[in-house]
């Protein structure tokens, strides 16, 4: 029984680069989104997330 395996190094490398760039842009979006949002909007969002997870906050 002979098994052949073939990997494409360029494809794996390209996928890793694309994943890294996506993570970079997503992180920048979150940082700048939080940085330019009004403090009341951030508080309300955090409050809603606590309720969504079932964590009692008041």
MODELLER restraints for C-alpha pairs under 7 A, 6 or more apart:
rsr = mdl.restraints
at = mdl.atoms
